[in-house]
Amino acid sequence: QVSELVQFLLVKDQKKIPIKRADMLKNVIREYKNAYSEIVNRAGRTLQEVGGARQGNGRVLGGHTPRALTLFLLQVFGLQLVEIGIKPHTYILINNLPRAEGECLCRDKEKEKMGLLLVILSFIFMKGNSVKDSALWEFLHLLRVYPGKQHRVFGDVRKLVTEEFVRQKYLEATPIPLTDPPEFKYQWGPRAEKEISKKDVLNFVAKIQAKDPTFWASQYSEAEAKP
Amino acid sequence: ENREAMLNSKSNRLTEALEEANRLFDGVCRAREAALDAQFLVIASSIGKEKANELHSEMSAFDSTAFAEDLLTFMGINRTEVEEADDSEDVPGGFLPSDAWQTVGEEALKYFRRAPTFHYMMGSFKSEPPVPKQRIERQKKASRGKAERAMPAQLKKMEESHQEATEKEVERILRILQTHFEDDPNTPISFFDFVIDPNSFARTVENMFHVSFLIRDGLAKIKLDEDELPIIEPTKPSGEGEEDSRAGARNQVVISLDQKEWK
């Protein structure tokens, strides 16, 4: 019965759109209630055997739950269920560890999108955590990526960046007041905050530019400050 | 309108504009003018804030143009060949290979803690449900063995339907397995005969995926026969003995099958 809830989460996660707690409960509550005591027992046993596994700092499904569920996801799939919003309660699934080298089971499309995303996140971070859309597109222009032009790899890039990445909570777009036509500023979204660290991003930039991360003093101290 | 010009850190235009506004305000006696003045102040402060942001970036010495060039290098750009010129002059010449973004992507994956997505579930509705390959002697019993096909009449919401589809598939496969065994309890089924769809590699992978749920839930088990080939059989329903039936070794098995092997 636990597997049904897990299945539900995995299917929901396919599109990387956050999962609402209400949906989780609506879909699996009956199976879940029956299995609850068993889950708790099993989780308790496992906990003893393993000697306590690392648990995510996000709350999951409210008070009386799923330390069991969290534990199950972690132990069986190596996944963490993390809360990214409170009104309404919203969750995402992330990996407990970054993927080891050569382990990728994903398709090329996914890989390429993640590449573009990393580049965008790097640009935003290095520019002080917030950039205007015009500045972002000006930068992507240098990489032969244009908002008005169909891209050989990404297709409709404008849609990918302003809709898909935003919907998946990798990016956050906020309108800038009193701009006409309306302009937006872009920042890291809550999924980005959970799935990648500023330190990682700085290391990426450093690698690309063959410099030491400390070269960029203020970004370096900001990256080190994050827990 | 001159936002960009005002943003230029070397420009004093913002200051000049503010000073002029001050001068003008002395002559204001009507409400409309005062409102304009207020509006101007809001815009001015917004520009001021942006300028402050820009300053911060400059101090950190991040050169986005250099970053872009280094990225292109990382992606494997060939600068000796010059492509047809784009309109803009600041696009550097050079030939970008088709796997440019894959190269970045490979690197990116090392940093993201992204949960893997199970894509093959998406294929459940596309073609007919799989027909597990049967032994020749069993063909007469085949019609009895086929469970009802999954009937996805409407797709209300894609996500829900996919979950149901997976559950239905798993159940359906279990029923097929059980029916085979009712007919002939002593002849085990070769695992590969069971999962391989001779017409579709994707289907085969999906079958293996669905069978893995049965195994994990203890509804079926895989053993090795005398030839060391895997065979699959349903487990007997055990009531409360669930813990006991799982006392058998829980192993993790990775089966890899590529298209060549499948062929």
Contacts between the chains, C-beta under 8 A, distances in Angstrom:
chain1	res1	chain2	res2	distance
A	3	B	213	6.8
A	3	B	216	6.8
A	3	B	217	6.2
A	4	B	167	7.3
A	7	B	163	6.1
A	7	B	166	6.2
A	7	B	167	7.3
A	7	B	213	7.9
A	8	B	163	5.4
A	10	B	118	5.6
A	11	B	118	7.4
A	11	B	121	6.2
A	11	B	159	5.8
A	11	B	162	5.0
A	11	B	163	4.6
A	11	B	166	7.0
A	12	B	159	5.5
A	12	B	163	8.0
A	13	B	115	5.7
A	13	B	117	6.5
A	14	B	117	4.8
A	14	B	118	6.5
A	14	B	119	7.1
A	14	B	121	7.1
A	14	B	122	7.4
A	14	B	159	7.7
A	14	B	162	7.6
A	15	B	159	7.7
A	16	B	114	8.0
A	16	B	117	7.4
A	27	B	160	7.3
A	27	B	163	7.5
A	77	B	115	7.9
A	79	B	115	5.1
A	92	B	115	8.0
A	93	B	115	4.1
A	94	B	113	4.9
A	94	B	114	6.7
A	94	B	115	5.6
A	95	B	112	7.9
A	95	B	113	4.3
A	95	B	114	5.9
A	95	B	115	5.3
A	95	B	116	7.4
A	96	B	113	7.2
A	97	B	113	6.7
A	98	B	109	7.9
A	98	B	110	6.0
A	98	B	111	6.2
A	98	B	112	6.6
A	98	B	113	5.4
A	99	B	109	5.4
A	99	B	110	6.8
A	99	B	112	7.6
A	99	B	114	7.8
A	101	B	110	6.7
A	104	B	106	7.4
A	104	B	109	5.5
A	105	B	116	5.8
A	106	B	109	7.5
A	106	B	116	6.6
A	106	B	117	7.1
A	107	B	119	6.7
A	108	B	102	5.9
A	108	B	105	7.6
A	110	B	105	7.8
A	110	B	117	7.3
A	111	B	101	7.9
A	111	B	102	5.7
A	111	B	105	3.3
A	111	B	106	6.4
A	111	B	108	7.5
A	111	B	109	6.4
A	112	B	101	4.2
A	112	B	102	5.8
A	112	B	104	7.7
A	112	B	105	4.8
A	113	B	105	7.4
A	114	B	105	5.3
A	114	B	108	4.3
A	114	B	109	6.0
A	114	B	112	6.1
A	114	B	114	7.3
A	115	B	101	4.9
A	115	B	102	7.2
A	115	B	103	7.5
A	115	B	104	3.3
A	115	B	105	3.6
A	115	B	106	7.8
A	115	B	107	7.2
A	115	B	108	4.8
A	116	B	101	6.6
A	116	B	104	7.5
A	117	B	108	7.0
A	118	B	104	6.9
A	118	B	107	7.6
A	118	B	108	3.9
A	118	B	111	6.7
A	118	B	112	7.5
A	119	B	71	6.5
A	119	B	104	6.6
A	122	B	67	7.6
A	123	B	64	6.4
A	123	B	67	7.5
A	126	B	57	7.9
A	126	B	60	7.2
A	126	B	62	4.3
A	126	B	64	7.5
A	126	B	67	7.4
A	127	B	57	5.2
A	127	B	62	6.6
A	127	B	64	7.2
A	128	B	53	5.9
A	128	B	56	5.0
A	128	B	57	5.0
A	128	B	60	7.5
A	130	B	53	7.0
A	139	B	64	5.2
A	139	B	68	6.5
A	141	B	88	6.9
A	141	B	90	7.9
A	141	B	91	7.0
A	142	B	64	7.7
A	142	B	65	6.5
A	142	B	68	3.7
A	142	B	69	7.6
A	142	B	72	8.0
A	142	B	90	6.9
A	142	B	91	6.7
A	142	B	92	7.7
A	143	B	68	5.7
A	143	B	71	6.2
A	143	B	72	6.7
A	144	B	91	6.8
A	144	B	96	6.2
A	152	B	98	7.4
A	153	B	98	8.0
A	153	B	100	7.9
A	153	B	101	5.0
A	154	B	101	7.7
A	176	B	46	7.6
A	177	B	42	7.9
A	177	B	46	6.6
A	178	B	42	6.5
A	178	B	43	5.8
A	178	B	46	6.4
A	194	B	113	7.5
A	195	B	112	5.0
A	195	B	113	4.9
A	195	B	114	5.6
A	196	B	111	5.3
A	196	B	112	5.3
A	196	B	113	7.0
A	200	B	111	4.2
A	201	B	111	7.2
A	203	B	111	7.9
A	204	B	107	7.1
A	204	B	108	7.8
A	204	B	111	6.3
A	205	B	67	6.6
A	207	B	107	7.9
A	208	B	67	6.8
A	208	B	70	4.8
A	208	B	71	5.8
A	208	B	74	5.4
A	209	B	66	6.8
A	209	B	67	6.3
A	209	B	70	4.9
A	210	B	70	7.5
A	215	B	61	7.6
A	216	B	60	5.3
A	216	B	61	6.5
A	216	B	62	5.9
A	217	B	60	6.8
A	218	B	56	7.5
A	218	B	59	6.6
A	218	B	60	4.6
A	219	B	60	5.7
A	219	B	62	7.2
